[in-house]
Amino acid sequence: MNNLNNMKNIFSLLLLMLLGGTITAQQDPQFTQYMYNTISVNPGYAGSRGALTLGGLHRSQWVGIEGAPVTQTVFVHSPIVNDKMGLGFSAVNDKIGPINQTFLYGDFAYHLKLTKTLKLGLGLKAGVNMFQPKIASLETAAANDPSFVNTTLRRTVAPNVGGGFYLYSDKFYVGASSPKMLQNKLRTGDSTQSNILEKRHAFLIGGLIIKVSDNVKIKPTILTKITQGAPVSIDGTVEALVNDKWSFGVAHRWKESLSGLFGVNLTQQFKVGFAYDYTLTKLQKYNSGSFEIMLMYDFITKRDKLKSPRYF
């Protein structure tokens, strides 16, 4: 119980820091199953699966710590104009302690056919970040704490734009993107109080399929996130695909967590995935790890000329 109370105090301390000055780096939400959420970070991916794709993920981070991050995202994207272009939309809801953010973004991609099997997706992303602090929901140790009582809250709606490229074939992909290029100030109160500066992120992604036998394939993937004022984040994952139906994987987020992944294609169109993260930082004493669930559905019709399954 004391440990839990200590963690509550930590979140309160972070909030007081937030109210007392400018926090210079605001990190985007993260997912262990990032390889199934590419549209959120790279608009060049829109329409690359060759069919209307609908999906969603839920992540509960550091389970057992009150106020720990909880994130949901839904996305949809599809090819248009004979697969030469792609349109997409993604929504993300991210909550940590009393801070809630909602991201709504649309995507457009133009796909260039470089060779018979190789394509290049050039994408643009535009949308808004709705930032809403909810300080009143906190329970303070001291009644009528002036740090909270005298705080004027402000909801911020900040527009943003981004871009990226996605080079891909049936066997591999690489990409680079910056989904939010504008560095907006997200206000927590009036001009005398603090701002959160939304920093520009750069994402580098890659993956490939290695055929071991007729029944087994190996899929290594990597995601690197770079932003000023925060440590470089590197996710490396290796999955084994069995009979193009079952997937078993391990992942490592550099200096942060070890993860296990499991997925199953219930049908040719419907995939379900699960992930569990074991925390490697000092927070491991206070939480039971992080959990994710992923659902993805491809609306494949008889007229589709695409190969199945889709690995990326």
C-alpha positions as CSV (number, residue, x, y, z in Angstrom):
1,M,0.0,0.0,0.0
2,N,2.9,2.4,0.8
3,N,4.4,1.7,-2.6
4,L,1.1,2.6,-4.3
5,N,0.8,5.8,-2.3
6,N,4.4,6.6,-3.2
7,M,3.5,6.2,-6.9
8,K,0.5,8.5,-6.4
9,N,2.8,11.1,-4.9
10,I,5.1,10.7,-7.9
11,F,2.3,11.5,-10.3
12,S,1.2,14.4,-8.2
13,L,4.8,15.7,-8.2
14,L,4.9,15.4,-12.0
15,L,1.7,17.4,-12.2
16,L,3.1,20.1,-9.9
17,M,6.2,20.3,-12.2
18,L,3.8,20.6,-15.1
19,L,2.0,23.5,-13.5
20,G,5.2,25.3,-12.5
21,G,7.0,25.5,-15.8
22,T,7.3,24.4,-19.4
23,I,7.8,20.8,-20.2
24,T,9.8,20.7,-23.3
25,A,9.1,17.3,-24.8
26,Q,5.7,15.6,-25.2
27,Q,6.1,12.0,-26.4
28,D,3.5,10.4,-28.7
29,P,1.7,7.2,-27.5
30,Q,3.6,4.0,-28.0
31,F,2.4,0.4,-28.9
32,T,4.3,-2.9,-28.8
33,Q,2.2,-4.1,-31.8
34,Y,3.4,-1.0,-33.8
35,M,3.8,-3.1,-36.9
36,Y,0.0,-3.3,-37.1
37,N,-0.5,0.4,-36.5
38,T,1.8,1.9,-39.2
39,I,-0.9,4.3,-40.5
40,S,-0.6,6.3,-37.2
41,V,3.0,7.2,-37.8
42,N,3.5,7.0,-41.6
43,P,0.8,8.4,-44.0
44,G,2.6,6.7,-47.0
45,Y,1.2,3.4,-45.7
46,A,-2.4,4.4,-46.5
47,G,-3.9,1.9,-49.0
48,S,-0.7,-0.2,-49.2
49,R,-2.5,-3.4,-48.1
50,G,-4.6,-3.3,-51.2
51,A,-8.0,-3.6,-49.5
52,L,-10.2,-1.6,-47.1
53,T,-8.6,-2.3,-43.7
54,L,-10.2,-1.5,-40.3
55,G,-8.4,-2.0,-37.0
56,G,-7.9,-1.0,-33.4
57,L,-5.6,-1.4,-30.5
58,H,-6.0,-1.0,-26.7
59,R,-3.0,-0.6,-24.4
60,S,-2.9,-0.5,-20.6
61,Q,0.6,0.5,-19.5
62,W,2.1,-0.2,-16.0
63,V,-1.0,-2.0,-14.7
64,G,-1.3,-1.5,-11.0
65,I,-0.2,2.1,-10.9
66,E,-3.1,4.6,-10.5
67,G,-3.0,7.2,-13.3
68,A,-0.7,5.1,-15.6
69,P,-1.1,5.6,-19.4
70,V,-4.1,4.0,-21.1
71,T,-4.3,4.4,-24.9
72,Q,-6.8,3.3,-27.6
73,T,-6.6,3.8,-31.3
74,V,-8.8,3.0,-34.3
75,F,-7.8,3.3,-37.9
76,V,-9.1,2.7,-41.4
77,H,-7.5,3.0,-44.8
78,S,-8.1,1.9,-48.3
79,P,-6.6,2.1,-51.8
80,I,-8.5,4.3,-54.4
81,V,-8.2,5.0,-58.1
82,N,-6.9,1.6,-59.2
83,D,-4.6,1.3,-56.2
84,K,-2.6,4.4,-57.3
85,M,-3.7,6.4,-54.2
86,G,-4.7,5.7,-50.6
87,L,-6.9,7.4,-48.1
88,G,-6.9,6.8,-44.3
89,F,-8.1,8.0,-41.0
90,S,-6.9,7.4,-37.4
91,A,-8.1,8.4,-34.0
92,V,-6.0,8.0,-30.8
93,N,-7.2,8.6,-27.2
94,D,-4.3,8.8,-24.7
95,K,-4.8,9.3,-21.0
96,I,-2.1,9.6,-18.3
97,G,-3.2,10.8,-14.8
98,P,-5.3,13.9,-15.2
99,I,-4.1,14.6,-18.8
100,N,-6.2,13.4,-21.7
101,Q,-5.3,13.8,-25.4
102,T,-7.3,12.9,-28.5
103,F,-5.6,12.8,-31.9
104,L,-7.7,12.9,-35.1
105,Y,-5.8,12.6,-38.4
106,G,-6.5,12.0,-42.0
107,D,-4.0,10.5,-44.5
108,F,-3.4,10.7,-48.2
109,A,-0.9,8.6,-50.1
110,Y,0.2,8.4,-53.7
111,H,1.7,5.0,-54.7
112,L,4.4,4.9,-57.4
113,K,5.1,1.5,-59.0
114,L,8.9,1.3,-59.3
115,T,9.2,-2.3,-60.5
116,K,6.9,-5.2,-60.9
117,T,7.0,-5.9,-57.2
118,L,8.3,-2.7,-55.6
119,K,6.2,0.4,-54.8
120,L,6.8,3.7,-53.1
121,G,4.0,5.4,-51.1
122,L,4.4,9.2,-50.6
123,G,2.0,10.4,-47.9
124,L,0.6,13.5,-46.2
125,K,-1.1,13.7,-42.8
126,A,-3.3,16.4,-41.3
127,G,-5.4,16.7,-38.2
128,V,-5.7,18.0,-34.7
129,N,-4.6,17.2,-31.2
130,M,-7.3,18.0,-28.5
131,F,-5.5,18.4,-25.2
132,Q,-7.7,18.4,-22.1
133,P,-6.2,18.6,-18.5
134,K,-8.5,17.4,-15.8
135,I,-6.8,18.6,-12.6
136,A,-10.1,18.7,-10.7
137,S,-10.2,14.9,-10.7
138,L,-7.1,14.6,-8.5
139,E,-7.3,14.0,-4.8
140,T,-4.8,16.3,-3.0
141,A,-3.1,15.4,0.3
142,A,-3.8,18.9,1.7
143,A,-7.4,20.3,1.4
144,N,-7.7,23.4,-0.8
145,D,-4.1,23.1,-2.1
146,P,-3.5,26.4,-3.8
147,S,-1.4,24.8,-6.5
148,F,-4.6,23.1,-7.7
149,V,-7.4,25.4,-6.5
150,N,-6.0,28.5,-8.2
151,T,-5.3,26.7,-11.4
152,T,-7.2,27.8,-14.5
153,L,-7.6,24.9,-16.9
154,R,-7.6,25.3,-20.6
155,R,-8.5,22.9,-23.4
156,T,-6.3,23.3,-26.4
157,V,-7.2,22.3,-30.0
158,A,-3.9,22.3,-32.0
159,P,-3.8,21.6,-35.7
160,N,-0.8,19.7,-37.2
161,V,0.5,18.3,-40.5
162,G,3.1,15.6,-41.4
163,G,4.5,13.5,-44.1
164,G,6.4,10.4,-44.9
165,F,7.5,7.8,-47.5
166,Y,6.9,4.0,-47.4
167,L,8.9,1.7,-49.7
168,Y,7.4,-1.8,-49.9
169,S,7.0,-5.1,-51.6
170,D,5.6,-8.5,-50.6
171,K,8.9,-9.3,-48.9
172,F,10.0,-6.1,-47.1
173,Y,9.3,-2.5,-46.2
174,V,11.2,0.6,-45.1
175,G,9.9,4.0,-44.3
176,A,10.6,7.4,-42.7
177,S,8.1,10.0,-41.5
178,S,7.4,12.9,-39.3
179,P,3.6,12.8,-38.6
180,K,3.5,16.0,-36.6
181,M,5.8,18.7,-37.9
182,L,4.4,21.7,-36.0
183,Q,5.6,22.2,-32.4
184,N,2.4,23.5,-30.8
185,K,2.1,24.8,-27.2
186,L,-0.6,22.9,-25.3
187,R,-1.7,25.2,-22.4
188,T,-2.6,23.9,-19.0
189,G,-3.8,27.3,-17.8
190,D,-3.5,31.1,-18.3
191,S,-0.3,32.9,-19.5
192,T,1.2,32.7,-16.0
193,Q,1.1,29.0,-15.9
194,S,2.9,26.2,-17.8
195,N,2.7,24.9,-21.3
196,I,3.6,21.5,-22.8
197,L,5.6,21.9,-26.0
198,E,4.5,19.3,-28.5
199,K,7.9,18.3,-30.0
200,R,8.5,17.1,-33.6
201,H,9.0,13.3,-33.9
202,A,10.8,11.4,-36.6
203,F,10.0,7.7,-37.2
204,L,12.2,5.1,-39.0
205,I,10.5,1.8,-39.7
206,G,11.5,-1.5,-41.4
207,G,10.6,-5.1,-41.7
208,L,11.0,-8.2,-43.9
209,I,9.8,-11.8,-44.4
210,I,12.3,-14.6,-44.3
211,K,11.0,-18.0,-45.5
212,V,12.4,-20.9,-43.4
213,S,10.2,-23.6,-44.8
214,D,6.8,-24.0,-46.5
215,N,5.1,-23.7,-43.1
216,V,7.4,-21.3,-41.2
217,K,8.4,-17.8,-41.8
218,I,10.3,-15.3,-39.7
219,K,9.3,-11.6,-39.6
220,P,11.8,-9.2,-38.0
221,T,10.6,-5.5,-37.7
222,I,12.0,-2.4,-36.1
223,L,10.7,1.1,-35.2
224,T,12.9,4.0,-34.1
225,K,11.4,7.1,-32.7
226,I,13.6,10.3,-32.4
227,T,12.6,13.6,-30.8
228,Q,14.5,16.4,-29.3
229,G,14.5,16.5,-25.5
230,A,13.7,12.8,-25.0
231,P,15.7,9.5,-25.3
232,V,15.8,7.7,-28.7
233,S,13.2,4.9,-28.5
234,I,14.0,1.7,-30.4
235,D,11.6,-1.2,-30.7
236,G,12.9,-4.5,-32.2
237,T,10.6,-7.4,-32.8
238,V,11.0,-10.9,-34.2
239,E,7.9,-13.0,-35.0
240,A,7.6,-16.6,-36.2
241,L,4.6,-17.2,-38.5
242,V,3.3,-20.8,-38.6
243,N,1.1,-21.9,-41.5
244,D,0.3,-18.3,-42.2
245,K,-2.1,-18.4,-39.3
246,W,-0.3,-18.4,-36.0
247,S,2.3,-15.9,-34.9
248,F,4.6,-16.0,-31.9
249,G,7.1,-13.2,-31.1
250,V,9.5,-11.5,-28.8
251,A,10.3,-7.8,-28.6
252,H,12.6,-5.4,-26.8
253,R,12.1,-1.7,-26.3
254,W,15.6,-0.4,-25.6
255,K,16.4,-0.1,-21.9
256,E,12.6,-0.1,-21.1
257,S,10.8,-3.5,-21.6
258,L,10.8,-7.1,-22.8
259,S,7.7,-8.3,-24.5
260,G,5.9,-11.4,-25.7
261,L,3.5,-11.3,-28.7
262,F,0.9,-13.7,-29.9
263,G,-1.5,-13.5,-32.9
264,V,-3.9,-15.6,-34.9
265,N,-5.6,-15.2,-38.2
266,L,-9.1,-16.4,-37.3
267,T,-10.0,-16.1,-41.0
268,Q,-8.2,-14.8,-44.1
269,Q,-9.6,-11.4,-43.3
270,F,-9.7,-11.2,-39.4
271,K,-6.5,-11.0,-37.2
272,V,-6.3,-10.8,-33.4
273,G,-3.1,-10.0,-31.6
274,F,-2.0,-9.8,-27.9
275,A,1.1,-8.4,-26.3
276,Y,2.6,-8.3,-22.8
277,D,5.4,-6.0,-21.7
278,Y,7.7,-6.7,-18.7
279,T,9.1,-3.5,-17.4
280,L,12.9,-3.3,-17.1
281,T,13.1,0.1,-15.4
282,K,12.8,0.9,-11.6
283,L,9.0,1.0,-12.1
284,Q,8.9,-2.8,-12.3
285,K,8.5,-2.9,-8.5
286,Y,5.2,-1.0,-8.7
287,N,3.4,-2.6,-11.7
288,S,2.3,-5.8,-13.2
289,G,3.5,-5.0,-16.8
290,S,1.7,-3.6,-19.8
291,F,-1.0,-5.3,-21.9
292,E,-2.3,-4.8,-25.4
293,I,-5.0,-6.3,-27.6
294,M,-5.2,-5.7,-31.4
295,L,-8.0,-6.4,-33.9
296,M,-7.7,-6.0,-37.7
297,Y,-10.1,-6.8,-40.5
298,D,-9.5,-6.7,-44.3
299,F,-12.6,-6.3,-46.4
300,I,-11.5,-8.7,-49.1
301,T,-13.9,-9.4,-52.0
302,K,-13.8,-12.0,-54.8
303,R,-12.7,-9.2,-57.2
304,D,-9.5,-8.6,-55.2
305,K,-6.5,-9.7,-57.2
306,L,-4.2,-9.5,-54.1
307,K,-2.2,-12.3,-52.6
308,S,-3.1,-13.5,-49.1
309,P,-2.1,-13.4,-46.4
310,R,-0.8,-9.8,-46.0
311,Y,2.3,-9.7,-43.9
312,F,2.6,-5.9,-43.6
